[in-house]
Each structure stands twice: as structure tokens, then as C-alpha cells.
Amino acid sequence: MLDLQRLRALHAVSVHGTVGAAAAALGYTPSAVSQQIAKLERETRTVLLEREGRGVRLTAEALQLVDTAEELLAIVERAETGIEQRRNTPAGRLTVAAFASAARGLLPGVLADLAQRHPALDVRLSEIDPHLSVGLVARGALDMAVVHDWDISPLPVPPGVEQAVIGEDRCTLLVPEGHAFAGRAKVRREDLGGERWVCQPPGRVCHDWLVRTLRSAGHEPEIIHQADENPTLVALVAAGLGICLIPRLGRGPLPAGVVEVDLDPTPVRRLYALWRTGAAGRPSITETVRTLQNHWPKTASTPPR
């Protein structure tokens, strides 16, 4: 009989791409994951992983086992959900992903609140971008994800995944002190032509939103510098190297030399919690969503300055 934990390890390698990433997601060491898969290979008398460069490749037999693992893990999830519903108490492990600014600006308070009120609930947080975390939730590699999208760039949600709105995050324009916009109360999108920008790399939601927004106003953005982290973008603005649009959530206090200016109309991104339909009845899911929503008004009403 195939061991479920070994199938779970193989499934994690399939989802995350490497043994190391699978181990991090499962809370194991890479050696432990490798041992689980080696045992599964002996049980099935089949090669499941093959070396490919610095990584591994799943064989055809492994991919077939992954499909089976997804079905079995879905059955286990339904059973766990039923037990948790009967207890009517948030308990057990809950794996949650959040994008960087939510992980920094929202989740610490939420996790501390949950830990105090529900000591039997073990929430594990990972910082993962929305374009990756949605698929991980859909495939059962994560229990929940906190994601975001913009009005002109909605985030597609696959079938079998449910969502709840957490709140809306305002985005403001940051310019160097002495910039022509620094003394203005508001700046229209039509006035943004000819500016030098710093922003996140292509493929990130914020980058795509900036490009689409400026083009819709008749401007082709001149992006000079790109960085993943918002604090880096703020530092580039402080050095006078460009201007940027940054949401307030998780931004942190602005350094000297940076001025915040409202954009008219104000860009807004929406925050959502996502989870699988099969786990919708878990008290741990519903309580975590409720706690996220309860913490949002306080988070949104006290933006850093």
C-alpha cells in the first residue's frame, strides 16, 4: 500500500519544482523529502525523479502518481474539514501565503491575534506573490492565500477556489523633495507624461498596472530602475532617481527627501483571501478570513507617513 506522506512529498516536489522548495513548504529538511521519495521509488519499483541540470525532473510514472496524490489529498482534506466542523473550533495546521507588503503590514497582527485566541491553531506563513500563490491554493499545496489585484488588471481565480474581500489599499505617488509635483495636493494621470519611473519588474501586478494606466492616459512609461521590494523603490526616489507609485500597506515611514502626493483619481488595489471550495467549511479558514477582515480597517486607517 502506498504511503500518503510519501505521495505528499512527491506532490510537493511537483508543485514547487525542487526538493528544497518542497521541503520548505512541508516544514521538512530536503534530506527528509529525498528519503520519502526514495522509499516511494522502492515501494513502486519505479524511478520517479531524474537529475536535470541542478534540479530534478519528474518521470511519466511520477506524474501519474502526482495525479493520484492530488485526489487522495483532496479526500483527506474533506475528512479533516468534517472533523474540524464537528469540533467547531479552529485547530490544526493552516498554511497561508501572502504577498510581501501584506506579509509585512497586515499578517503579523492577524497571526498574533489568532495565536492568542486559538492556541490549537497552527498557522504557517510564506511570502509568495499572487501570480504563484493562486495556483498553489488550487493544487492543494497551500490552504489559503492573501492576494491583490487592480481595477484594470483583475486576478483570475480558477474553478474550485473561493474568495472573500479583505479591503482596499490606496496607492499614492512618491516624488523626490523639490520635484515639480511635491508642492501639489493632487496630480492627474494626464500630467504624468515625461517622468522617469522606478517600479517592480515586468510580470508583477504593480508593474503591469502602471504600464496599462499610463498608456490609457496616452503616455509610454520610461522605467529607469526596477526592484522587487518597496523599500528599495522608496530609497531610489529619495536619491532623486525617479518617481514611483506605491500602495500604503506595509510601506513603512517615508525617509527624508521623499514627498507623498495623491493621484487623481486615486489608484486602489483590492485584497482578497482565497481558499479551496472543499475546505470552505473549516473553522480555521472562516476564522482566519474573519480576523483578516477585522484587522483591515485598523491597518488601512493608519497609513505610515
C-alpha positions, 0 to 999 in steps of 0.5 A: 500500500502506498504511503500518503506522506510519501505521495505528499512529498512527491506532490510537493516536489511537483508543485514547487519544482525542487526538493528544497522548495518542497521541503520548505513548504512541508516544514521538512529538511530536503534530506527528509523529502529525498528519503520519502521519495526514495522509499516511494521509488522502492515501494513502486519499483519505479524511478520517479525523479531524474537529475536535470541540470541542478534540479530534478525532473519528474518521470511519466510514472511520477506524474501519474502518481502526482495525479493520484496524490492530488485526489487522495489529498483532496479526500483527506482534506474533506475528512479533516474539514468534517472533523474540524466542523464537528469540533467547531473550533479552529485547530490544526495546521493552516498554511497561508501565503501572502504577498510581501507588503501584506506579509509585512503590514497586515499578517503579523497582527492577524497571526498574533491575534489568532495565536492568542485566541486559538492556541490549537491553531497552527498557522504557517506563513510564506511570502509568495506573490499572487501570480504563484500563490493562486495556483498553489491554493488550487493544487492543494499545496497551500490552504489559503492565500492573501492576494491583490489585484487592480481595477484594470488588471483583475486576478483570475481565480480558477474553478474550485477556489473561493474568495472573500474581500479583505479591503482596499489599499490606496496607492499614492505617488512618491516624488523626490523633495523639490520635484515639480509635483511635491508642492501639489495636493493632487496630480492627474494621470494626464500630467504624468507624461515625461517622468522617469519611473522606478517600479517592480519588474515586468510580470508583477501586478504593480508593474503591469498596472502602471504600464496599462494606466499610463498608456490609457492616459496616452503616455509610454512609461520610461522605467529607469530602475526596477526592484522587487521590494518597496523599500528599495523603490522608496530609497531610489526616489529619495536619491532623486532617481525617479518617481514611483507609485506605491500602495500604503500597506506595509510601506513603512515611514517615508525617509527624508527627501521623499514627498507623498502626493495623491493621484487623481483619481486615486489608484486602489488595489483590492485584497482578497483571501482565497481558499479551496471550495472543499475546505470552505467549511473549516473553522480555521479558514472562516476564522482566519478570513474573519480576523483578516477582515477585522484587522483591515480597517485598523491597518488601512486607517493608519497609513505610515507617513 
